[in-house]
Amino acid sequence: MSAARARSRTSGTIRFILLAAVVGVVLAFAAMVYRATSSEVSAAPDFEGGGVGTALLHVEPGDTLGVVGDRLYDIGTVASTRAFIGAASGTSVEGIQPGYYQVRQEMSAASAVEALSDPRSRVGYMDVNPGGRLLDTVVVGGGTEKGIFTLIADATCLRDLDQPDAPPMCRLPQEIVDAAVQADPAELGVPDWAINEVRGAPDPVRRLEGLIAPGVHNINPQAEPVEILRQLIDSSTEAYDATGLVPSAERIGLTPYQVVTAASLVEKEGTLEDFDKIARVILNRLDEPMRLQFDSTVNYALADQEIATTDADRAAVTPWNTYAMDGLPYGPIGSPGLDALRAMENPAEGQWKYFVTVDMQGTTRFADEYPEHERYQSEAIANGVLSSGR
């Protein structure tokens, strides 16, 4: 064997030994880290069993799994955040929605995850439909639609976790009504642009109409009625103001409260594709001036409601009936959605002064002059839209 080959072989052996040593050190370090981590996880404090009593978890938008774990620890539900994260990772709880959840105290992390995965644990949830009203509404031939006061009461329901078959404990709708009527408007969070109208409302029970926006709301079911109403009005005012309500009102020559009122008519009178045209009809009639003569404003004060109204209904003098009064109703006749509000703030261009829904699919015809409108009314009558069931 030559000297060169011998030196090469010796050099290769040394490199192999050094590489093996490095690999060995790396593996030893990895094993040490694994043992430390495993020991840490296994040592995370954890309760045993399904827990005792009851507790309320509030999950806020943007909360991470770690933050949820911290909140559960703070209310005494889990023994440690680390145990909860270990149990919740890879489960549906990683995507938990903001809101309130009824859980127990001193639950094992696994039990807490199971509870949060149960839809029945979600409490304080309410969904207000566009056009929703404060009071329950009886629709001719269509049953009863829950009003916002009833939706709030339903959202306060909490279960007795020790008696699964027992009925839930809920506030009564009348408790919410009493708070709405008796509390000072400022205490309820009524915005400055509505506070005088609310204080002077002809019907105290309806004075907050239109100030609770449609959409999903998460309320604290353990809060007092005044606190709940304030939370709802505060968040709704924020949503309304974000559309540019105040400057838009000045631009079109109305007050912000009048814009919300007009938007509630837009919401009730048509479909989304016609909102901006209906908004223009309202402004054109106010400018003329002409009475609005909207059936929705007649229906608002009726015990039983439907699309059509009778001669007697339209003749009744109320603070909202635009057949029997000039201008806008005293206040909103429901909660306008943001689409209706934006349409009122940005109406379509046109000379229309009349419109009518001509079929059960919601098709709406617009007219500049009354003879054209009469023809559309005849079409609506032929299709059974304007026939009253009363």
Buried (B, 14 or more C-beta within 10 A) or exposed (E): EEEEEEEEEEEEEEEEEEEEEEEEEEEEEEEEEEEEEEEEEEEBEBBEEBBBEBBBBBBEEEBEBEEBBBBBBEEBBBBBBBBBBBBBEEBEBEEBEEBBBBBBBBBBBBBBBBBBEEEEBBBBBBEBBBBBBBBBBBEBEEEEBBBBBBBBBBBBBBBEBEEEEEEBEBBEBEBBBBBBBEBEBEEBBBBEBBBEBBEEBEBEBBBBBBBBBBBEBBBBBBBEBBBBBBBBBBBBBEBBEEBBBBEBBEEBEBBBBBBBBBBBBBBBBBEBEBBBBBBBBBBBBBEEEEBBBBBBBBBBBBEEBBBBBEEEBBEBEBBBBBBBBEEBBBBBBBBBBBBBBBBBBBBBEEEBBBBBBBBEEEBBBBBEEEEBBEEBBEBBBEBEBBEEEE
